[in-house]
Amino acid sequence: MSSAAAARRLLPPLLFLLSLGVAGCASRPVGGMPPARLQAIAHNDRGVARQAEGDADLALDEFRQALRLHGSIENTGGMAVSLVNIARTQRLKGDLRAAREALVRAEPLLAENPGLAPELEFEKAKILLAQGELAAARDCAARAEAAEGEGRGAARANLLALILFRMGAPARAQAEKALQRSRAEGAAAEEANALRLLGELERGEGNLAGSTQRLLRALQLDKELGLGRKIALDLRGLGANLAQGGEPAAAARLYRRAQEVSLNGGDAASAAQDLRRLAELCRQAGAADPRGTGGAGEECRQFRGGR
């Protein structure tokens, strides 16, 4: 397996996977491959499918089987792919330690497979970002973005923009770059990511109208793609705009919608955070006042004794 072909078999970030269909991840192996390699490819493809369905545990089982089979014939490219896929899946599960351990195992394999280095740097940046190691994450993301990629420029540009934003560094130019690349690549999920970040930047600058426009477009794209977690993020952003604009009752309605999306999608932690924010907004809207709700409706009923 050449390093370029191996890179095409990597499990992309979940949003990229859903928006582009990952044609490369399900490509048919050519004839003449050893049986172990053919079996490993089949396990990898099933892992990608299980991850797309949201079953991280089954995805890990498949990727581990792929790693074992590639290792049995010393196919270092396949081993590196499997390890990066394992790292990505562990990160999505929230096990950052296991994710980093998988990448540590993958790094020595890059000497024979340099084409996989950008994908490893991209995943390492994601893990470092989740761990709060922002400067190191920025450096990894910058190296990943600088590499040539096959339809991956938008995802890499978006990641670097997000890290810059989290660092408090200027991020608008990078986010605009990500938006342009996403549209050029036809990457709708990445376009929504860029729009969401630009919406955050607009809010920080006090341009609530501009922020709302960006977030409404992101929400439309995420709904078309069926990306529940991103839909919830869009709703929270729109709610934050209303709260900042002095409309807590209207903001409460959006946070209630975000909470329901998170609950239905199995994201209990985010739903709990939405509930706390909803309670604050209901109090601001006067929901705790027995004489009225301050304009808030059903979404605040639980905070006024069920009345």
C-alpha positions as CSV (number, residue, x, y, z in Angstrom):
1,M,0.0,0.0,0.0
2,S,1.6,3.3,-1.0
3,S,1.5,6.1,1.5
4,A,-0.9,8.1,-0.6
5,A,-3.3,5.2,-1.0
6,A,-3.0,4.5,2.7
7,A,-3.9,8.1,3.5
8,R,-7.1,7.7,1.5
9,R,-8.1,4.8,3.7
10,L,-7.8,6.9,6.9
11,L,-10.9,7.5,8.9
12,P,-11.6,11.2,8.4
13,P,-13.0,13.4,11.2
14,L,-16.6,12.5,11.7
15,L,-18.1,15.5,10.0
16,F,-15.9,15.1,7.0
17,L,-16.9,11.4,6.9
18,L,-20.6,12.2,6.8
19,S,-20.5,15.1,4.4
20,L,-18.3,13.6,1.7
21,G,-19.3,9.9,2.0
22,V,-15.7,8.8,2.2
23,A,-15.6,7.2,-1.2
24,G,-11.9,6.4,-0.7
25,C,-12.5,4.5,2.6
26,A,-14.7,1.9,0.9
27,S,-12.6,1.5,-2.3
28,R,-12.1,-2.0,-3.6
29,P,-8.7,-3.6,-3.2
30,V,-6.8,-4.6,-6.3
31,G,-6.1,-8.2,-7.1
32,G,-2.9,-9.9,-6.1
33,M,-3.0,-8.8,-2.5
34,P,-2.1,-11.3,0.3
35,P,-5.2,-12.6,2.1
36,A,-4.2,-11.0,5.4
37,R,-4.1,-7.6,3.7
38,L,-7.4,-8.1,2.0
39,Q,-8.9,-9.1,5.4
40,A,-7.3,-6.1,7.0
41,I,-8.8,-3.7,4.4
42,A,-12.2,-5.3,5.0
43,H,-11.9,-4.7,8.8
44,N,-10.9,-1.1,8.2
45,D,-13.9,-0.5,5.9
46,R,-16.2,-2.0,8.5
47,G,-14.6,0.2,11.2
48,V,-15.3,3.3,9.1
49,A,-18.9,2.2,8.7
50,R,-19.3,1.5,12.4
51,Q,-17.8,4.9,13.3
52,A,-20.2,6.6,10.8
53,E,-23.1,4.9,12.6
54,G,-21.8,6.2,15.9
55,D,-20.7,2.8,17.4
56,A,-17.2,3.6,18.5
57,D,-16.6,0.4,20.4
58,L,-17.4,-1.8,17.3
59,A,-15.3,0.6,15.2
60,L,-12.3,0.1,17.6
61,D,-12.7,-3.7,17.4
62,E,-12.5,-3.5,13.6
63,F,-9.5,-1.2,13.5
64,R,-7.7,-3.4,16.0
65,Q,-8.3,-6.4,13.8
66,A,-7.0,-4.5,10.9
67,L,-3.9,-3.5,12.9
68,R,-3.3,-7.1,13.9
69,L,-3.5,-8.4,10.3
70,H,-1.3,-5.7,8.9
71,G,1.2,-6.4,11.6
72,S,1.2,-10.1,10.7
73,I,2.7,-9.3,7.3
74,E,4.7,-6.1,8.4
75,N,2.6,-3.8,6.2
76,T,3.7,-0.6,7.9
77,G,1.4,1.6,5.9
78,G,-1.6,-0.3,6.9
79,M,-0.4,-0.4,10.5
80,A,0.0,3.4,10.6
81,V,-3.5,3.9,9.1
82,S,-5.0,1.5,11.7
83,L,-3.3,3.3,14.5
84,V,-4.4,6.7,13.4
85,N,-7.9,5.4,13.0
86,I,-7.7,4.0,16.5
87,A,-6.4,7.3,17.9
88,R,-9.2,9.2,16.3
89,T,-11.9,6.8,17.6
90,Q,-10.5,6.9,21.1
91,R,-10.5,10.7,21.0
92,L,-14.1,10.8,19.9
93,K,-14.8,8.4,22.9
94,G,-13.1,10.8,25.2
95,D,-10.1,8.6,26.0
96,L,-7.3,11.0,25.2
97,R,-4.6,9.0,26.8
98,A,-5.3,5.9,24.7
99,A,-5.5,8.2,21.6
100,R,-2.1,9.6,22.2
101,E,-0.6,6.2,22.9
102,A,-1.9,5.0,19.5
103,L,-0.2,8.0,17.8
104,V,3.1,7.3,19.6
105,R,3.0,3.8,18.2
106,A,2.3,5.2,14.7
107,E,5.1,7.8,14.6
108,P,8.0,5.3,14.0
109,L,6.1,3.9,11.0
110,L,6.2,7.3,9.2
111,A,9.7,6.8,8.1
112,E,8.5,4.3,5.5
113,N,5.1,6.1,4.9
114,P,5.8,9.9,4.9
115,G,2.6,10.6,3.1
116,L,0.7,9.8,6.3
117,A,2.5,12.4,8.4
118,P,0.0,15.2,7.7
119,E,-2.9,13.1,8.9
120,L,-1.1,12.1,12.0
121,E,-0.2,15.8,12.7
122,F,-3.9,16.7,12.1
123,E,-5.1,14.1,14.6
124,K,-2.3,15.0,17.1
125,A,-3.5,18.6,16.9
126,K,-7.1,17.5,17.7
127,I,-5.9,15.6,20.7
128,L,-3.7,18.4,22.0
129,L,-6.6,20.8,21.6
130,A,-8.8,18.6,23.6
131,Q,-6.1,18.5,26.3
132,G,-5.8,22.3,26.4
133,E,-2.2,22.2,25.0
134,L,-2.9,25.0,22.6
135,A,0.5,26.1,21.5
136,A,1.5,22.5,20.6
137,A,-1.8,22.0,18.9
138,R,-1.3,25.1,16.8
139,D,2.1,23.9,15.6
140,C,0.8,20.4,14.7
141,A,-2.2,22.0,12.9
142,A,0.0,24.3,11.0
143,R,2.2,21.5,9.8
144,A,-0.9,19.5,8.7
145,E,-2.3,22.5,6.8
146,A,1.0,23.2,5.0
147,A,1.0,19.7,3.5
148,E,-0.8,18.9,0.3
149,G,-4.0,17.0,0.9
150,E,-6.7,15.4,-1.2
151,G,-9.8,17.4,-0.4
152,R,-8.6,18.0,3.2
153,G,-7.6,21.7,3.0
154,A,-10.8,23.0,4.5
155,A,-10.7,20.6,7.5
156,R,-7.1,21.5,8.2
157,A,-7.7,25.2,7.8
158,N,-10.7,25.1,10.1
159,L,-8.8,23.3,12.8
160,L,-6.0,25.8,12.8
161,A,-8.6,28.7,12.9
162,L,-10.3,27.1,15.9
163,I,-7.0,26.7,17.8
164,L,-6.1,30.3,17.1
165,F,-9.5,31.4,18.4
166,R,-9.1,29.3,21.6
167,M,-5.7,30.9,22.1
168,G,-7.2,34.4,21.8
169,A,-5.0,35.0,18.8
170,P,-6.3,36.7,15.6
171,A,-8.4,34.0,13.8
172,R,-10.6,35.8,11.3
173,A,-8.3,35.6,8.3
174,Q,-7.8,31.8,8.9
175,A,-11.5,31.2,9.4
176,E,-12.3,33.1,6.2
177,K,-9.6,31.0,4.4
178,A,-11.3,27.8,5.8
179,L,-14.7,29.1,4.5
180,Q,-13.3,29.7,1.0
181,R,-11.6,26.3,0.9
182,S,-14.7,24.5,2.1
183,R,-16.8,26.0,-0.6
184,A,-14.1,25.2,-3.2
185,E,-14.0,21.6,-2.1
186,G,-17.8,21.3,-1.7
187,A,-17.3,20.3,1.9
188,A,-20.6,21.4,3.4
189,A,-19.8,20.3,7.0
190,E,-16.6,22.2,6.9
191,E,-18.4,25.2,5.5
192,A,-20.7,25.1,8.5
193,N,-17.7,24.8,10.9
194,A,-16.2,27.9,9.4
195,L,-19.4,29.8,9.5
196,R,-20.0,28.8,13.2
197,L,-16.5,30.1,14.1
198,L,-17.0,33.3,12.2
199,G,-20.3,33.7,14.0
200,E,-18.4,33.5,17.3
201,L,-16.0,36.1,16.1
202,E,-18.8,38.4,15.0
203,R,-20.5,38.1,18.4
204,G,-17.2,38.9,20.1
205,E,-17.0,42.1,18.0
206,G,-20.5,43.1,18.9
207,N,-21.9,42.4,15.4
208,L,-24.9,40.3,16.5
209,A,-26.7,40.6,13.2
210,G,-23.7,39.4,11.3
211,S,-23.2,36.6,13.8
212,T,-26.8,35.5,13.5
213,Q,-26.6,35.4,9.7
214,R,-23.6,33.2,9.8
215,L,-25.1,30.8,12.4
216,L,-28.4,30.5,10.6
217,R,-26.6,29.4,7.5
218,A,-24.5,26.9,9.5
219,L,-27.7,25.6,11.1
220,Q,-29.2,25.1,7.6
221,L,-26.2,23.1,6.4
222,D,-26.0,21.0,9.6
223,K,-29.7,20.1,9.3
224,E,-29.2,19.1,5.7
225,L,-26.4,16.8,6.8
226,G,-28.2,15.5,9.9
227,L,-25.3,16.5,12.3
228,G,-27.0,16.6,15.7
229,R,-24.1,17.8,17.8
230,K,-23.4,20.6,15.3
231,I,-27.1,21.6,15.2
232,A,-27.0,21.9,19.0
233,L,-23.9,24.1,18.7
234,D,-25.6,26.3,16.2
235,L,-28.7,26.7,18.4
236,R,-26.5,27.6,21.4
237,G,-24.7,30.2,19.3
238,L,-28.0,31.8,18.2
239,G,-29.2,31.7,21.8
240,A,-26.0,33.4,23.0
241,N,-26.7,36.2,20.5
242,L,-30.2,36.7,21.8
243,A,-29.0,36.7,25.4
244,Q,-26.2,39.2,24.6
245,G,-28.9,41.3,22.8
246,G,-31.0,41.4,26.0
247,E,-33.6,38.8,25.0
248,P,-33.3,36.1,27.6
249,A,-36.7,34.6,27.0
250,A,-36.0,34.1,23.3
251,A,-32.6,32.8,24.2
252,A,-34.1,30.3,26.6
253,R,-36.2,28.8,23.8
254,L,-33.1,28.1,21.7
255,Y,-31.3,26.6,24.6
256,R,-34.3,24.3,25.2
257,R,-34.1,23.2,21.6
258,A,-30.3,22.6,21.9
259,Q,-31.0,20.5,25.0
260,E,-33.6,18.4,23.3
261,V,-31.3,17.8,20.3
262,S,-28.4,16.8,22.7
263,L,-30.7,14.5,24.7
264,N,-32.1,12.8,21.6
265,G,-28.6,12.4,20.3
266,G,-27.3,10.7,23.5
267,D,-25.1,13.7,24.5
268,A,-26.1,13.9,28.1
269,A,-23.2,16.1,29.2
270,S,-24.0,18.8,26.7
271,A,-27.7,18.5,27.6
272,A,-26.9,19.1,31.3
273,Q,-24.9,22.2,30.4
274,D,-27.8,23.5,28.3
275,L,-30.2,22.9,31.2
276,R,-28.0,25.0,33.5
277,R,-27.8,27.8,31.0
278,L,-31.6,27.5,30.4
279,A,-32.2,27.9,34.2
280,E,-30.1,31.1,34.2
281,L,-32.0,32.6,31.3
282,C,-35.3,31.7,32.8
283,R,-34.4,33.5,35.9
284,Q,-33.3,36.5,33.9
285,A,-36.6,36.4,32.0
286,G,-38.5,36.5,35.3
287,A,-39.6,32.8,35.3
288,A,-39.0,32.6,39.0
289,D,-41.4,35.4,39.6
290,P,-44.8,33.8,40.5
291,R,-46.6,36.7,38.8
292,G,-45.3,35.9,35.4
293,T,-42.5,34.4,33.2
294,G,-41.0,37.5,31.7
295,G,-42.0,36.3,28.3
296,A,-40.6,32.8,28.7
297,G,-43.0,30.0,28.0
298,E,-43.1,26.2,28.2
299,E,-39.3,25.9,28.2
300,C,-39.2,27.5,31.6
301,R,-42.1,25.6,33.2
302,Q,-39.9,23.3,35.2
303,F,-38.3,26.3,36.9
304,R,-41.5,27.7,38.2
305,G,-42.8,24.7,40.1
306,G,-44.6,23.0,37.2
307,R,-47.2,25.8,36.8
